[in-house]
Every structure is written in structure tokens, then in C-alpha cells.
Amino acid sequence: MNAPPRVLTVAGSDSGGGAGIQADLKTMLALGVHGMSVITAVTAQNSLGVRGAWQLPVEAVRAQYRSVVDDIGVQAVKTGMLASAELVEAVAGLIGDTDAPVVVDPVGVSKHGDPLLAASALDSVRTKLLPVATVATPNLDEVTQLTGVRVESEEGLREAAAAVLAYGPRWALIKGGHLPGEAVDLLTDGREEHWLRAPRHDNRHTHGTGCTLASAIAAGLAKGLRMPDAVTEAKEYVTGAIAGGFALGGGIGPVDHGWRFRAPQ
């Protein structure tokens, strides 16, 4: 049998299974691609927050990446938690030499507000990582962290996208999920615009949303979809996952990565 398209996630491990590497691999399985991983950091976290995080050495990250890419190959790469400037710069160098689309999720803080990226690494994200991204997928807090632009209404998404694109990614997907009303995102390359809208579900269990969306986009790109189509399909998938989010532990539960397996046929 032919192998399915291959997607590599470069991110941190979430011991609670709702975000990070674990969410990425679940998403990839659900969307029919073969998921592979480079672990950049190990976190001790649950539904209540992050209790600790330990960065892996750059040599370990580089060895994982080269082991996968040099032998198995990839059709898309997705990055998540990179923790430090040295890891950001090492990963940027690796993906810059890889002939595959790259989805950069510039993770800054966890769903609970715990920092997952050192403040000293922000400039490396701007100058090293974003320039090699095919698409960057910041939420509004990450837009502010990276560019200083604060978005308070749908009209501000264009300004945010322009500020992100100025750092060099081919596309920017500005996620407006923190705005009131329906869940609206803007995908643009500076010329064409695609507005993606979905109903907002009254569900607090949304842990892993950003990781899931970025991984779903990478899955679509690995299958050969155009960027607007990959993002549209990813938005549909993550909207269903948010609707199916479930309580787990005493805090914020995860989205349901397997919702399509349980949906009525």
C-alpha cells in the first residue's frame, strides 16, 4: 500500500494530551496523514495549567529533525512551542532547508496564560522563523506580542495581517477567536483575502485549539491543497472539534480531535 502524506510537527509535549505534540498527532490521524514528531520541550500540564517545562538540547532537536526528514521525508512541517531563542533559530535553519510548506504557530502562552516562549526569543521569531513560514497562524494575543498591534474589532484584522506579513511569511492567518460574536479569521497574502466564519460554540473546553488548527492546515497542504482550501477545511475541522470539546479534570478540557469518528453517518 502507498504511504499517506507525511507531516512533521516540531513542538512541545503536553502531558495532558490536549495540545502540543499530542494534539498534532491526533489531528493528523483524523485527517488521513502520517504524523511524525520532533519534541522541543516537555511540559508537565493538566486541565488547570502548566506546572513545569523543560527545553530539550538543540542537538536533540536537530537529530530528531534530520532523522525524519533525511530518511522518511515530509510533505509539510508544522511548528509550535519552541521555548527559546536558540531553539527558534535552530528550527528556522532546519525548515529553511526543507522543501515543503511550513505552518508556523507562534505559540507564546498556554490556554491558561502560562508562558511557553521566552521573551528573549520574540526577536528570533520575527527575524528568523516568520521569514521561512509558508503561513503564520497567530491569535490576537500573539499578534500583539509580535507586532504591537492590538485588535479590538473585525476591522482590525487587516492591520494585524499586514503587520505579520511584514516579517516575511507568504501568508498570514489572523485568528479572531477572541473577538465577540461569530468566530472570524482572516487569511491573506497581502493581495487576496479570505474571510472564514463559523458559529461560536458555547463551550469552555477549548484546550489545544491553536495546535489543532495549525496541524489541520499542514495536513491539507501535505495533501496538495491550495492554501485557501487547506485553511477552509482546517477551520471546518477545528469548529467541529470545539463543538465536541469535553470536560477533563478540574479545569479547561480539550477539543475533541476524534469528533468525526463519532459523528452520525
C-alpha positions, 0 to 999 in steps of 0.5 A: 500500500502507498504511504499517506502524506507525511507531516512533521510537527516540531513542538512541545509535549503536553502531558495532558494530551490536549495540545502540543505534540499530542494534539498534532498527532491526533489531528493528523490521524483524523485527517488521513496523514502520517504524523511524525514528531520532533519534541522541543520541550516537555511540559508537565500540564493538566486541565488547570495549567502548566506546572513545569517545562523543560527545553530539550538540547538543540542537538536533540532537536536537530537529530530528531529533525534530520532523522525524519526528514533525511530518511522518511521525508515530509510533505509539510512541517508544522511548528509550535512551542519552541521555548527559546531563542536558540531553539527558534533559530535552530528550527528556522535553519532546519525548515529553511532547508526543507522543501515543503510548506511550513505552518508556523504557530507562534505559540507564546502562552498556554490556554491558561496564560502560562508562558511557553516562549521566552521573551528573549526569543520574540526577536528570533521569531520575527527575524528568523522563523516568520521569514521561512513560514509558508503561513503564520497562524497567530491569535490576537494575543500573539499578534500583539506580542509580535507586532504591537498591534492590538485588535479590538474589532473585525476591522482590525484584522487587516492591520494585524495581517499586514503587520505579520506579513511584514516579517516575511511569511507568504501568508498570514492567518489572523485568528479572531477567536477572541473577538465577540460574536461569530468566530472570524479569521482572516487569511491573506497574502497581502493581495487576496483575502479570505474571510472564514466564519463559523458559529461560536460554540458555547463551550469552555473546553477549548484546550489545544485549539491553536495546535489543532488548527495549525496541524489541520492546515499542514495536513491539507497542504501535505495533501496538495491543497491550495492554501485557501482550501487547506485553511477552509477545511482546517477551520471546518475541522477545528469548529467541529472539534470545539463543538465536541470539546469535553470536560477533563479534570478540574479545569479547561478540557480539550477539543475533541480531535476524534469528533468525526469518528463519532459523528452520525453517518 
